[in-house]
Amino acid sequence: MGIRFGGDYNPEQWPEEVWAEDLALMKAAHVTMVTAGIFSWAKVEPRPGEWDFGWFDRVLDGLAGAGIEGCLATMTASPPPWLTHAHPEVLPQGPDGQRRWPGARQHFCPSSPVYRAYAVRLVERLAARYAGHPALAMWHVGNEYGCHTRQCFCDASAEDFRRWLRERYGSVDALNDAWSTAFWSQGYGDFAEVLPPRAAPTFPNPAQQLDYLRFSDRALRECYLAEREVLDRVTPGVPVTTNLMPQHKPVDAFGWAPHLDAMALDFYQDPQVADDHVRAGYVFDLMRSARGGQPWLLVEQAAGAVNWRPRNGPKPPGAMRLWSWQAVAQGADAVLFFQWRQSRGGAEKFHSAMLPHAGTDTRIFREVCELGRELAAVPGIEGARSKASVALLADWQSWWALELDSRPSTALDHSRIALEHYRPLFEAGVACDVVPPRAELAGYRMVVVPNLYLLTAEDAERLAAFVRGGGRLVVSFFSGIVDACDRVHPGAYPAPLREVLGLRVAEFWPLAQGRSVAVGDGDRDGAPAGRADLWSEEIVLEGARAVARFVEGELAGGPAVTRHAYGRGEAWYVGTRLEPALLRALLDEVRAAAGVAPVLPGLPAGVQAAVREGAGGRYVFLLNHGSGPVEVELPEPLRDALVPRAAAVTRVGLAARGVAVLTGPGRQEGGGGAGA
Ligand code: GAL
């Protein structure tokens, strides 16, 4: 089949005469898969229980006739007006008690039994009707769960929350203990008294807020699972997924991963952010890692501009191609867009599409056709995997807890800090997995833990075991502070990591906005000097040595960065937010100690390299994110996979935004890990 290529197809927006042209142009663009029907509920069920599938039959028959695979949507992301008219209780409610009105999309309470019943009824119909249809290749459930309605605080949600709490804690005493309700006279006598953390005079109980984030994620997932249950029963064997969003706080991608047959991602690189491809790199690595290295699907991106940023820049020539290949290089087996044909009306008419308002004689359509042709030329990439010897830890539980109110600093931003730790690895050309704390770490040489505030004793022990076994570990500030109930681990901070890090933290000194401190020489000569901001802390060494110290401010002379030999490995700790050059130097030092090499040696700045290998061959991807042409020396002769019968070369020229897809014999370098 090869790398799937196509986009969201919304034919209900167009008169039927247009559909034949759609199919002809899809063929011209080498489209192989479309996601159909995402927002079609009102059209297939115009009145309760009155079904009109005839038009959708013709859409699917047309796709099948053209040999285009259908990723069929379950159509449940936007309930039709009749539903909320008859059942206004389906509408979601904010923490202040305000209902959201219909008129946009995703206006449903995830816990609403009424919404779920109508959604499941629709999915039963769809699945029964299209089971065995030649166009049915995959199911796309809902759409971007939690995109607009992240949490609901209505009475149905409260009831569902209490059910979830009863299952989780068993008794109200256990709940009181987990939520530390002895504080502020919050002790519950009965589950019936428990509410969502609605708008209150001041900070609602943090453990209650954390559980509500967990519960809300679960409520969304239960919507997905309720639909999935129907699909598995009626169309067994047809893969099922839903489109996740990047760094999307409400939805724990690692928690959802076991319930998706393939990870599927919507990613919109921002052409007005110079290095947004690094954020893409992080998210793509996470998608690939979430199911143990299994190829994932890029199910939405833009052919040009989006319409939902304050200022929406177009993609300059070559950018769409470059960023599409970046996804493939990092493990994607599909490159799909939102959407096939640009809308004439509605909220997204200024969002680009594969087929723009101006039609086929456009740069966008030409670039789309060319990309489709290229992807079709390398079917062997499908299924190929990558290996990494570095893992970066990410965790939604810790993210949720970290960003609650009533912390030492509200300026700690999980996504930003994660990306800051990822960037030096990406820029060094190192292959990296992004995994949860519970992942198997034994195959990695180096593990980076950015700011993991919530860390269970078991997961901390796994990190310690990794170091004892010879691994190199880097942990940054404010990690290992609380348990799963947001209770401080007994013993000095960071109690469960003290032994492996060889230190304790006596006091936090978060820095005021705009304030920075100098850090410099530690217990060795030549330690890099520079500045740090955001956070500092008083570190007491218990076996570790300082490799950098604060050289000004209240903590002057105290350790800022430490290194500790432990078992057969070593652990570094970073007690502040180092400026990028310092963090890069530190991670370079750790990489050297761990023996981690880049994917290709000597890459010019701005060039990303990635390797995928599988039954269809070994592919080396070179992606020039820089603004000028470069030459890349190859350590071995490789040939251009996009050019038939190309000769093997050892040097490749890449224009600005240029891409090379090379192939050749041999096996990948590097350790095992999630991608192994
Ligand atoms: C996604 C969504 C699509 C479309 C797209 C526009 O959030 O799934 O339906 O709205 O964004 O960028």
Boltz pocket constraint, residues with backbone or C-beta under 6 A from the ligand:
constraints:
  - pocket:
      binder: B
      contacts: [[A, 143], [A, 144], [A, 147], [A, 266], [A, 268], [A, 300], [A, 306], [A, 307], [A, 338], [A, 348], [A, 351]]
      max_distance: 6.0
